Amino acid sequence: MGIVVTIFMTLILFLSVSGPVERTLKKFQYSIFLVAFLLGAWNAFWYGAQHIYDFWGMAAMISGVLMMLISLSNVSLENAPASIKMVFGWLQSKVNALPRGFKELTLLMLFGCVGIYGYTLIALNLQ
């Protein structure tokens, strides 16, 4: 599951900054952000909550919350079904009301999480 979470953390980072990768992934942004939000919720509220006193439990909690925040602040809900607009629209309004510079800080923190997860996954696969 760590590989899947790391891939989606990387995808939402690419979608959060302008560039050729962002333009390529733009057509899949709704699906990517929805899956990333759900993975973040799983990471924070299931794995992170169960292992809160371990390093990886805290890392899961932090990266999960960051994934949810970035997904909510970036996704466009224009073409979403009404039920998703109702729930996620309210959450999105709360996230977008956070102070200026908060999004950049969350992106920087998520970049650090990608580095930690990526390094560990590579190290585990080289053993």
VEXDO-270214 format. One record per atom (N, C-alpha, C, O): atom name; x negated, z negated, y. Coordinates in Angstrom, 3 decimals. Each point is the difference from the previous one (the first is absolute). Example, Ala and Ser with C-alpha at 12.3 -4.5 7.8 and 13.67 -1.06 7.14 Angstrom:
<nodes>
<node 'N', <-13.190, -7.800, -5.690>>
<node 'CA', <0.890, 0.000, 1.190>>
<node 'C', <-0.900, 0.000, 1.200>>
<node 'O', <-1.036, -0.665, -0.019>>
<node 'N', <1.386, 1.385, 1.069>>
<node 'CA', <-0.820, -0.060, 1.190>>
<node 'C', <0.770, -0.730, 1.090>>
<node 'O', <-0.509, -0.169, 1.108>>
</nodes>
This chain:
<nodes>
<node 'N', <-0.819, 0.000, -1.192>>
<node 'CA', <0.819, 0.000, 1.192>>
<node 'C', <-0.861, 0.000, 1.253>>
<node 'O', <0.420, 0.490, 1.048>>
<node 'N', <-1.623, -1.040, -1.155>>
<node 'CA', <-0.904, -0.021, 1.143>>
<node 'C', <-0.372, 1.389, 0.477>>
<node 'O', <-0.159, 0.234, 1.198>>
<node 'N', <0.020, 0.691, -2.145>>
<node 'CA', <-0.334, 1.382, 0.365>>
<node 'C', <1.146, 0.624, 0.781>>
<node 'O', <-0.227, 0.663, 1.012>>
<node 'N', <1.452, -0.867, -1.471>>
<node 'CA', <1.172, 0.572, 0.678>>
<node 'C', <0.133, -0.580, 1.407>>
<node 'O', <0.241, 0.737, 0.956>>
<node 'N', <-0.395, -2.043, -0.829>>
<node 'CA', <0.102, -0.646, 1.311>>
<node 'C', <-1.093, 0.517, 0.929>>
<node 'O', <0.261, 0.266, 1.173>>
<node 'N', <-1.478, -0.120, -1.683>>
<node 'CA', <-1.107, 0.500, 0.820>>
<node 'C', <0.256, 1.427, 0.458>>
<node 'O', <-0.283, 0.340, 1.149>>
<node 'N', <0.810, 0.491, -2.025>>
<node 'CA', <0.311, 1.384, 0.377>>
<node 'C', <1.041, 0.026, 1.112>>
<node 'O', <-0.147, 0.753, 0.963>>
<node 'N', <1.183, -1.554, -1.080>>
<node 'CA', <1.040, 0.005, 1.032>>
<node 'C', <-0.467, -0.657, 1.296>>
<node 'O', <0.449, 0.388, 1.079>>
<node 'N', <-1.336, -1.368, -1.163>>
<node 'CA', <-0.581, -0.543, 1.229>>
<node 'C', <-0.782, 1.093, 0.723>>
<node 'O', <0.075, 0.121, 1.222>>
<node 'N', <-0.824, 0.671, -1.983>>
<node 'CA', <-0.778, 1.095, 0.590>>
<node 'C', <0.923, 1.060, 0.584>>
<node 'O', <-0.261, 0.511, 1.089>>
<node 'N', <1.335, -0.173, -1.794>>
<node 'CA', <0.937, 1.011, 0.505>>
<node 'C', <0.650, -0.432, 1.308>>
<node 'O', <0.132, 0.811, 0.916>>
<node 'N', <0.276, -2.074, -0.813>>
<node 'CA', <0.642, -0.408, 1.251>>
<node 'C', <-1.022, -0.113, 1.129>>
<node 'O', <0.358, 0.153, 1.168>>
<node 'N', <-1.618, -0.417, -1.496>>
<node 'CA', <-1.031, 0.054, 1.041>>
<node 'C', <-0.161, 1.427, 0.514>>
<node 'O', <-0.080, 0.224, 1.208>>
<node 'N', <0.033, 0.747, -2.131>>
<node 'CA', <-0.116, 1.405, 0.408>>
<node 'C', <1.205, 0.442, 0.821>>
<node 'O', <-0.147, 0.770, 0.950>>
<node 'N', <1.325, -1.246, -1.302>>
<node 'CA', <1.207, 0.370, 0.741>>
<node 'C', <0.099, -0.701, 1.355>>
<node 'O', <0.788, 0.411, 0.852>>
<node 'N', <-1.566, -1.446, -0.653>>
<node 'CA', <0.091, -0.774, 1.236>>
<node 'C', <-0.906, 0.504, 1.112>>
<node 'O', <0.153, -0.407, 1.152>>
<node 'N', <-1.088, 1.281, -1.476>>
<node 'CA', <-0.904, 0.552, 1.014>>
<node 'C', <0.123, 1.518, 0.003>>
<node 'O', <0.213, 0.617, -1.043>>
<node 'N', <-0.347, -0.025, 2.217>>
<node 'CA', <0.125, 1.456, 0.117>>
<node 'C', <-1.193, 0.687, -0.648>>
<node 'O', <-1.130, -0.484, 0.069>>
<node 'N', <1.399, 1.607, -0.691>>
<node 'CA', <-1.053, 0.778, -0.631>>
<node 'C', <0.583, 0.980, -0.989>>
<node 'O', <1.216, 0.050, -0.185>>
<node 'N', <-2.081, 0.741, -0.460>>
<node 'CA', <0.496, 1.012, -0.938>>
<node 'C', <0.681, -0.595, -1.231>>
<node 'O', <0.957, 0.578, -0.515>>
<node 'N', <-1.435, -1.717, 0.044>>
<node 'CA', <0.626, -0.635, -1.167>>
<node 'C', <1.397, -0.489, 0.375>>
<node 'O', <0.939, 0.131, -0.786>>
<node 'N', <-0.806, -0.689, 1.977>>
<node 'CA', <1.303, -0.487, 0.463>>
<node 'C', <0.997, 1.146, 0.090>>
<node 'O', <1.157, -0.149, -0.393>>
<node 'N', <-1.602, 1.295, 0.909>>
<node 'CA', <0.906, 1.155, 0.101>>
<node 'C', <0.396, 0.516, -1.381>>
<node 'O', <1.128, 0.454, -0.190>>
<node 'N', <-2.042, -0.521, -0.773>>
<node 'CA', <0.304, 0.447, -1.362>>
<node 'C', <1.003, -0.932, -0.677>>
<node 'O', <0.910, 0.459, -0.691>>
<node 'N', <-1.075, -1.751, 0.887>>
<node 'CA', <0.863, -0.986, -0.655>>
<node 'C', <1.318, -0.226, 0.727>>
<node 'O', <0.886, -0.672, -0.529>>
<node 'N', <-0.740, 1.223, 1.737>>
<node 'CA', <1.168, -0.267, 0.842>>
<node 'C', <1.321, 0.301, -0.719>>
<node 'O', <0.978, -0.729, 0.166>>
<node 'N', <-0.951, 1.802, -0.962>>
<node 'CA', <1.259, 0.365, -0.663>>
<node 'C', <0.404, -0.996, -1.089>>
<node 'O', <1.157, -0.027, -0.418>>
<node 'N', <-2.104, -0.788, -0.039>>
<node 'CA', <0.290, -1.010, -1.022>>
<node 'C', <0.048, -1.411, 0.580>>
<node 'O', <0.066, -0.975, -0.748>>
<node 'N', <-0.098, 0.859, 2.085>>
<node 'CA', <-0.154, -1.320, 0.613>>
<node 'C', <1.112, -0.975, -0.369>>
<node 'O', <-0.274, -1.178, -0.232>>
<node 'N', <1.501, 1.629, 0.173>>
<node 'CA', <1.108, -0.904, -0.305>>
<node 'C', <-0.189, -0.612, -1.386>>
<node 'O', <0.132, -1.213, -0.169>>
<node 'N', <-0.440, 2.048, -0.821>>
<node 'CA', <-0.206, -0.492, -1.369>>
<node 'C', <-1.218, -0.908, -0.087>>
<node 'O', <0.040, -1.042, -0.653>>
<node 'N', <-1.127, 1.442, 1.316>>
<node 'CA', <-1.227, -0.798, -0.051>>
<node 'C', <0.226, -1.369, 0.625>>
<node 'O', <-0.398, -1.017, -0.569>>
<node 'N', <1.034, 0.984, 1.735>>
<node 'CA', <0.222, -1.283, 0.665>>
<node 'C', <0.992, -0.872, -0.760>>
<node 'O', <-0.148, -1.222, -0.017>>
<node 'N', <1.151, 1.819, -0.608>>
<node 'CA', <0.957, -0.787, -0.779>>
<node 'C', <-0.681, -0.624, -1.215>>
<node 'O', <0.174, -1.189, -0.267>>
<node 'N', <-0.950, 1.989, -0.472>>
<node 'CA', <-0.717, -0.531, -1.165>>
<node 'C', <-1.029, -1.038, 0.445>>
<node 'O', <-0.162, -1.033, -0.649>>
<node 'N', <-0.533, 1.306, 1.757>>
<node 'CA', <-0.993, -0.954, 0.509>>
<node 'C', <0.662, -1.314, 0.406>>
<node 'O', <-0.558, -1.072, -0.235>>
<node 'N', <1.739, 1.147, 0.840>>
<node 'CA', <0.725, -1.223, 0.372>>
<node 'C', <0.361, -0.796, -1.251>>
<node 'O', <-0.188, -1.216, -0.040>>
<node 'N', <0.702, 1.898, -0.977>>
<node 'CA', <0.387, -0.689, -1.235>>
<node 'C', <-1.215, -0.573, -0.723>>
<node 'O', <0.062, -1.108, -0.531>>
<node 'N', <-1.171, 1.859, 0.507>>
<node 'CA', <-1.231, -0.516, -0.607>>
<node 'C', <-0.523, -1.206, 0.782>>
<node 'O', <-0.482, -0.970, -0.586>>
<node 'N', <0.582, 1.042, 1.902>>
<node 'CA', <-0.419, -1.130, 0.822>>
<node 'C', <0.843, -1.233, -0.272>>
<node 'O', <-0.518, -1.115, -0.062>>
<node 'N', <1.825, 1.319, -0.099>>
<node 'CA', <0.887, -1.121, -0.311>>
<node 'C', <-0.350, -0.597, -1.360>>
<node 'O', <-0.043, -1.221, -0.153>>
<node 'N', <-0.208, 2.081, -0.832>>
<node 'CA', <-0.403, -0.485, -1.321>>
<node 'C', <-1.319, -0.757, 0.097>>
<node 'O', <-0.152, -1.082, -0.567>>
<node 'N', <-0.791, 1.660, 1.287>>
<node 'CA', <-1.326, -0.594, 0.140>>
<node 'C', <0.080, -1.388, 0.642>>
<node 'O', <-0.626, -0.949, -0.472>>
<node 'N', <1.396, 0.845, 1.540>>
<node 'CA', <0.071, -1.264, 0.735>>
<node 'C', <0.882, -1.029, -0.694>>
<node 'O', <-0.404, -1.148, -0.183>>
<node 'N', <1.599, 1.557, -0.199>>
<node 'CA', <0.996, -0.969, -0.448>>
<node 'C', <0.002, -0.263, -1.496>>
<node 'O', <0.554, -1.009, -0.438>>
<node 'N', <-1.158, 1.886, -0.363>>
<node 'CA', <-0.053, -0.272, -1.429>>
<node 'C', <-1.403, -0.445, -0.382>>
<node 'O', <-0.214, -1.160, -0.352>>
<node 'N', <-0.749, 2.089, 0.423>>
<node 'CA', <-1.354, -0.352, -0.427>>
<node 'C', <-0.634, -1.030, 0.928>>
<node 'O', <-0.554, -0.998, -0.462>>
<node 'N', <0.633, 1.234, 1.757>>
<node 'CA', <-0.615, -0.915, 0.953>>
<node 'C', <0.578, -1.398, -0.066>>
<node 'O', <-0.738, -0.983, 0.064>>
<node 'N', <2.049, 0.886, -0.192>>
<node 'CA', <0.650, -1.311, -0.056>>
<node 'C', <-0.340, -0.749, -1.288>>
<node 'O', <-0.093, -1.227, 0.001>>
<node 'N', <-0.091, 1.959, -1.095>>
<node 'CA', <-0.325, -0.654, -1.271>>
<node 'C', <-1.453, -0.453, -0.075>>
<node 'O', <-0.320, -0.952, -0.713>>
<node 'N', <-0.560, 1.632, 1.446>>
<node 'CA', <-1.435, -0.293, -0.069>>
<node 'C', <-0.548, -0.390, 1.375>>
<node 'O', <-1.115, 0.386, 0.351>>
<node 'N', <1.873, -1.130, 0.412>>
<node 'CA', <-0.338, -0.285, 1.395>>
<node 'C', <-1.321, -0.763, 0.150>>
<node 'O', <-0.646, 0.109, 1.043>>
<node 'N', <0.235, -0.863, -2.038>>
<node 'CA', <-1.228, -0.779, 0.117>>
<node 'C', <-1.233, 0.759, -0.469>>
<node 'O', <-1.113, -0.506, 0.140>>
<node 'N', <1.276, 1.698, -0.689>>
<node 'CA', <-1.129, 0.844, -0.395>>
<node 'C', <-0.351, 0.940, 1.140>>
<node 'O', <0.821, 0.259, 0.880>>
<node 'N', <-2.050, 0.252, -0.903>>
<node 'CA', <-0.409, 0.976, 1.012>>
<node 'C', <0.902, 1.221, -0.030>>
<node 'O', <0.460, 0.459, 1.046>>
<node 'N', <-0.201, 0.075, -2.251>>
<node 'CA', <0.804, 1.225, -0.087>>
<node 'C', <1.466, -0.246, 0.316>>
<node 'O', <0.705, 0.918, 0.416>>
<node 'N', <-0.245, -2.129, -0.606>>
<node 'CA', <1.353, -0.332, 0.419>>
<node 'C', <0.135, 0.034, 1.512>>
<node 'O', <0.974, 0.528, 0.536>>
<node 'N', <-1.966, -1.099, 0.152>>
<node 'CA', <0.024, 0.040, 1.468>>
<node 'C', <-0.202, 1.424, 0.513>>
<node 'O', <0.630, 0.412, 0.974>>
<node 'N', <-1.518, 0.338, -1.642>>
<node 'CA', <-0.213, 1.397, 0.402>>
<node 'C', <1.276, 0.811, -0.197>>
<node 'O', <0.333, 0.849, 0.827>>
<node 'N', <0.380, -1.109, -1.917>>
<node 'CA', <1.262, 0.699, -0.251>>
<node 'C', <1.044, -0.371, 1.040>>
<node 'O', <0.744, 0.862, 0.468>>
<node 'N', <-0.683, -2.120, -0.106>>
<node 'CA', <0.959, -0.451, 1.013>>
<node 'C', <-0.289, 0.675, 1.343>>
<node 'O', <0.908, 0.526, 0.643>>
<node 'N', <-2.160, -0.542, -0.229>>
<node 'CA', <-0.379, 0.589, 1.289>>
<node 'C', <0.215, 1.501, -0.004>>
<node 'O', <0.622, 0.537, 0.916>>
<node 'N', <-1.130, 0.154, -1.943>>
<node 'CA', <0.134, 1.461, -0.025>>
<node 'C', <1.458, 0.421, -0.151>>
<node 'O', <0.403, 1.027, 0.547>>
<node 'N', <0.388, -1.800, -1.278>>
<node 'CA', <1.417, 0.326, -0.156>>
<node 'C', <0.762, -0.093, 1.308>>
<node 'O', <0.792, 0.884, 0.329>>
<node 'N', <-1.029, -1.949, 0.416>>
<node 'CA', <0.661, -0.148, 1.304>>
<node 'C', <-0.448, 1.108, 0.941>>
<node 'O', <0.819, 0.560, 0.729>>
<node 'N', <-2.114, -0.237, -0.735>>
<node 'CA', <-0.502, 1.080, 0.855>>
<node 'C', <0.621, 1.341, -0.370>>
<node 'O', <0.360, 0.783, 0.879>>
<node 'N', <-0.232, -0.515, -2.183>>
<node 'CA', <0.626, 1.258, -0.436>>
<node 'C', <1.443, 0.089, 0.486>>
<node 'O', <0.444, 1.056, 0.451>>
<node 'N', <0.283, -2.160, -0.544>>
<node 'CA', <1.395, 0.012, 0.452>>
<node 'C', <0.089, 0.196, 1.508>>
<node 'O', <0.836, 0.770, 0.474>>
<node 'N', <-1.683, -1.455, 0.284>>
<node 'CA', <0.027, 0.134, 1.456>>
<node 'C', <-0.322, 1.423, 0.447>>
<node 'O', <0.691, 0.559, 0.851>>
<node 'N', <-1.738, 0.023, -1.426>>
<node 'CA', <-0.398, 1.353, 0.398>>
<node 'C', <1.043, 1.011, -0.438>>
<node 'O', <0.303, 0.935, 0.741>>
<node 'N', <0.248, -1.108, -1.932>>
<node 'CA', <1.045, 0.924, -0.461>>
<node 'C', <1.208, -0.039, 0.921>>
<node 'O', <0.549, 1.043, 0.354>>
<node 'N', <-0.138, -2.234, 0.033>>
<node 'CA', <1.169, -0.125, 0.878>>
<node 'C', <-0.257, 0.558, 1.390>>
<node 'O', <0.901, 0.571, 0.615>>
<node 'N', <-2.114, -0.731, -0.117>>
<node 'CA', <-0.261, 0.464, 1.362>>
<node 'C', <-0.200, 1.507, 0.075>>
<node 'O', <0.142, 0.582, 1.076>>
<node 'N', <-0.469, 0.061, -2.189>>
<node 'CA', <-0.314, 1.433, 0.043>>
<node 'C', <1.100, 0.918, -0.504>>
<node 'O', <0.058, 1.160, 0.408>>
<node 'N', <0.807, -1.638, -1.272>>
<node 'CA', <0.968, 0.896, -0.637>>
<node 'C', <1.086, 0.415, 0.995>>
<node 'O', <0.448, -0.787, 0.834>>
<node 'N', <-0.050, 2.035, -0.955>>
<node 'CA', <1.103, 0.515, 0.812>>
<node 'C', <1.276, -0.089, -0.827>>
<node 'O', <0.057, 0.516, -1.116>>
<node 'N', <0.954, -1.164, 1.654>>
<node 'CA', <1.247, -0.210, -0.735>>
<node 'C', <1.090, 0.994, 0.388>>
<node 'O', <1.170, -0.220, -0.315>>
<node 'N', <-1.529, 1.300, 0.988>>
<node 'CA', <1.002, 0.969, 0.466>>
<node 'C', <0.850, 0.562, -1.129>>
<node 'O', <1.226, 0.029, 0.104>>
<node 'N', <-1.860, 0.417, -1.180>>
<node 'CA', <0.714, 0.661, -1.093>>
<node 'C', <0.303, -0.932, -1.169>>
<node 'O', <0.392, 0.460, -1.073>>
<node 'N', <-0.567, -1.746, 1.270>>
<node 'CA', <0.222, -0.959, -1.082>>
<node 'C', <1.493, -0.243, -0.203>>
<node 'O', <0.790, 0.151, 0.931>>
<node 'N', <-0.402, -0.531, -2.160>>
<node 'CA', <1.397, -0.374, -0.242>>
<node 'C', <0.407, -1.190, 0.870>>
<node 'O', <-0.847, -0.773, 0.446>>
<node 'N', <2.138, 0.639, -0.213>>
<node 'CA', <0.520, -1.036, 0.902>>
<node 'C', <-0.376, -1.409, -0.453>>
<node 'O', <-0.316, -0.850, 0.832>>
<node 'N', <0.347, 0.592, -2.141>>
<node 'CA', <-0.321, -1.343, -0.488>>
<node 'C', <-1.462, -0.352, 0.281>>
<node 'O', <-0.311, -1.131, 0.373>>
<node 'N', <-0.579, 2.101, -0.553>>
<node 'CA', <-1.420, -0.236, 0.276>>
<node 'C', <-0.219, -0.162, 1.499>>
<node 'O', <-0.787, -0.843, 0.431>>
<node 'N', <1.489, 1.655, 0.366>>
<node 'CA', <-0.115, -0.128, 1.458>>
<node 'C', <0.434, -1.382, 0.467>>
<node 'O', <-0.614, -0.581, 0.895>>
<node 'N', <1.673, 0.057, -1.503>>
<node 'CA', <0.527, -1.290, 0.427>>
<node 'C', <-1.018, -1.116, -0.265>>
<node 'O', <-0.314, -0.781, 0.898>>
<node 'N', <-0.195, 0.707, -2.120>>
<node 'CA', <-0.925, -1.072, -0.366>>
<node 'C', <-1.366, 0.208, 0.642>>
<node 'O', <-0.514, -0.885, 0.684>>
<node 'N', <-0.072, 2.067, -0.911>>
<node 'CA', <-1.349, 0.238, 0.496>>
<node 'C', <-0.026, 0.187, 1.512>>
<node 'O', <-1.015, -0.287, 0.634>>
<node 'N', <2.096, 0.758, -0.050>>
<node 'CA', <0.063, 0.154, 1.454>>
<node 'C', <-0.115, -1.330, 0.711>>
<node 'O', <-0.695, -0.110, 1.010>>
<node 'N', <1.375, -0.905, -1.531>>
<node 'CA', <-0.088, -1.335, 0.588>>
<node 'C', <-1.418, -0.550, -0.134>>
<node 'O', <-0.559, -0.530, 0.960>>
<node 'N', <-0.023, 0.659, -2.161>>
<node 'CA', <-1.370, -0.473, -0.208>>
<node 'C', <-0.982, 0.756, 0.885>>
<node 'O', <-0.915, -0.588, 0.577>>
<node 'N', <1.118, 1.903, -0.477>>
<node 'CA', <-0.891, 0.829, 0.807>>
<node 'C', <0.054, -0.403, 1.472>>
<node 'O', <-1.029, -0.012, 0.675>>
<node 'N', <2.206, -0.313, -0.180>>
<node 'CA', <0.108, -0.421, 1.401>>
<node 'C', <-0.771, -1.296, 0.247>>
<node 'O', <-0.587, -0.177, 1.068>>
<node 'N', <0.584, -0.719, -2.036>>
<node 'CA', <-0.745, -1.254, 0.140>>
<node 'C', <-1.505, 0.250, -0.032>>
<node 'O', <-0.745, -0.604, 0.771>>
<node 'N', <0.294, 1.492, -1.660>>
<node 'CA', <-1.428, 0.312, -0.085>>
<node 'C', <-0.466, 0.715, 1.263>>
<node 'O', <-1.079, -0.294, 0.516>>
<node 'N', <1.879, 1.225, -0.017>>
<node 'CA', <-0.392, 0.746, 1.195>>
<node 'C', <0.021, -0.860, 1.260>>
<node 'O', <-0.566, 0.396, 1.019>>
<node 'N', <1.199, -1.553, -1.066>>
<node 'CA', <0.033, -0.902, 1.154>>
<node 'C', <-1.227, -0.914, 0.062>>
<node 'O', <-0.124, -0.802, 0.926>>
<node 'N', <-0.777, 0.914, -1.893>>
<node 'CA', <-1.203, -0.832, -0.002>>
<node 'C', <-0.918, 0.403, 1.155>>
<node 'O', <0.113, 1.114, 0.511>>
<node 'N', <-1.016, -1.996, -0.092>>
<node 'CA', <-0.839, 0.273, 1.172>>
<node 'C', <-0.857, 1.261, -0.143>>
<node 'O', <-0.303, 0.455, -1.103>>
<node 'N', <-0.071, 0.085, 2.258>>
<node 'CA', <-0.829, 1.202, 0.040>>
<node 'C', <-1.356, -0.293, -0.649>>
<node 'O', <-0.561, -1.078, 0.195>>
<node 'N', <0.046, 2.017, -0.949>>
<node 'CA', <-1.262, -0.169, -0.695>>
<node 'C', <0.149, -0.565, -1.399>>
<node 'O', <-0.965, -0.026, -0.764>>
<node 'N', <2.162, -0.428, 0.420>>
<node 'CA', <0.232, -0.587, -1.318>>
<node 'C', <-0.143, 1.052, -1.101>>
<node 'O', <-0.549, -0.278, -1.065>>
<node 'N', <1.049, 1.490, 1.332>>
<node 'CA', <-0.077, 1.067, -1.000>>
<node 'C', <-1.454, 0.343, -0.312>>
<node 'O', <-0.362, 0.176, -1.163>>
<node 'N', <-0.468, -0.080, 2.194>>
<node 'CA', <-1.408, 0.316, -0.208>>
<node 'C', <-0.700, -1.098, -0.800>>
<node 'O', <-0.838, 0.284, -0.855>>
<node 'N', <1.188, -1.529, 1.138>>
<node 'CA', <-0.579, -1.122, -0.737>>
<node 'C', <0.413, 0.045, -1.468>>
<node 'O', <-0.825, -0.235, -0.883>>
<node 'N', <2.095, 0.534, 0.616>>
<node 'CA', <0.450, 0.075, -1.393>>
<node 'C', <-0.673, 1.160, -0.725>>
<node 'O', <-0.330, -0.121, -1.180>>
<node 'N', <0.122, 1.243, 1.868>>
<node 'CA', <-0.702, 1.129, -0.622>>
<node 'C', <-1.442, -0.370, -0.333>>
<node 'O', <-0.499, 0.345, -1.071>>
<node 'N', <-0.162, -1.037, 1.974>>
<node 'CA', <-1.376, -0.431, -0.239>>
<node 'C', <-0.070, -0.974, -1.173>>
<node 'O', <-0.893, 0.096, -0.841>>
<node 'N', <1.824, -1.019, 0.791>>
<node 'CA', <0.030, -0.958, -1.108>>
<node 'C', <0.298, 0.699, -1.323>>
<node 'O', <-0.596, -0.336, -1.024>>
<node 'N', <1.518, 1.311, 1.036>>
<node 'CA', <0.302, 0.727, -1.231>>
<node 'C', <-1.199, 0.834, -0.442>>
<node 'O', <-0.246, 0.146, -1.197>>
<node 'N', <-0.499, 0.398, 2.152>>
<node 'CA', <-1.222, 0.731, -0.329>>
<node 'C', <-0.980, -0.918, -0.728>>
<node 'O', <-0.642, 0.418, -0.963>>
<node 'N', <0.526, -1.658, 1.413>>
<node 'CA', <-0.841, -0.975, -0.692>>
<node 'C', <0.496, -0.288, -1.408>>
<node 'O', <-0.798, -0.142, -0.927>>
<node 'N', <2.111, 0.056, 0.765>>
<node 'CA', <0.578, -0.220, -1.335>>
<node 'C', <-0.297, 1.171, -0.927>>
<node 'O', <-0.312, -0.198, -1.175>>
<node 'N', <0.408, 1.421, 1.701>>
<node 'CA', <-0.324, 1.186, -0.805>>
<node 'C', <-1.459, -0.065, -0.442>>
<node 'O', <-0.322, 0.336, -1.140>>
<node 'N', <-0.553, -0.766, 2.036>>
<node 'CA', <-1.412, -0.130, -0.353>>
<node 'C', <-0.226, -1.010, -1.110>>
<node 'O', <-0.752, 0.266, -0.938>>
<node 'N', <1.396, -1.421, 1.035>>
<node 'CA', <-0.158, -1.041, -1.020>>
<node 'C', <0.569, 0.460, -1.337>>
<node 'O', <-0.649, -0.139, -1.036>>
<node 'N', <1.857, 0.683, 1.059>>
<node 'CA', <0.627, 0.481, -1.237>>
<node 'C', <-0.816, 1.142, -0.604>>
<node 'O', <-0.269, 0.009, -1.201>>
<node 'N', <-0.121, 0.949, 2.036>>
<node 'CA', <-0.751, 1.160, -0.487>>
<node 'C', <-1.329, -0.396, -0.611>>
<node 'O', <-0.351, 0.475, -1.080>>
<node 'N', <-0.396, -1.339, 1.758>>
<node 'CA', <-1.287, -0.460, -0.517>>
<node 'C', <0.175, -0.688, -1.348>>
<node 'O', <-0.755, 0.260, -0.936>>
<node 'N', <1.743, -1.129, 0.840>>
<node 'CA', <0.234, -0.741, -1.241>>
<node 'C', <0.414, 0.929, -1.134>>
<node 'O', <-0.469, -0.153, -1.128>>
<node 'N', <1.341, 1.114, 1.416>>
<node 'CA', <0.427, 0.933, -1.047>>
<node 'C', <-1.164, 0.843, -0.500>>
<node 'O', <-0.120, 0.244, -1.200>>
<node 'N', <-0.730, 0.199, 2.103>>
<node 'CA', <-1.173, 0.779, -0.412>>
<node 'C', <-0.941, -0.871, -0.824>>
<node 'O', <-0.496, 0.435, -1.039>>
<node 'N', <0.248, -1.661, 1.494>>
<node 'CA', <-0.885, -0.904, -0.732>>
<node 'C', <0.544, -0.316, -1.395>>
<node 'O', <-0.764, -0.062, -0.962>>
<node 'N', <2.064, -0.135, 0.850>>
<node 'CA', <0.596, -0.289, -1.309>>
<node 'C', <-0.100, 1.190, -0.945>>
<node 'O', <-0.190, -0.179, -1.203>>
<node 'N', <0.315, 1.388, 1.734>>
<node 'CA', <-0.047, 1.186, -0.851>>
<node 'C', <-1.417, 0.412, -0.364>>
<node 'O', <-0.181, 0.806, -0.912>>
<node 'N', <-0.825, -1.332, 1.593>>
<node 'CA', <-1.387, 0.319, -0.334>>
<node 'C', <-0.593, -0.963, -1.015>>
<node 'O', <-1.102, 0.228, -0.498>>
<node 'N', <1.812, -1.291, 0.187>>
<node 'CA', <-0.519, -0.978, -0.971>>
<node 'C', <0.150, 0.488, -1.408>>
<node 'O', <-0.385, -0.697, -0.940>>
</nodes>
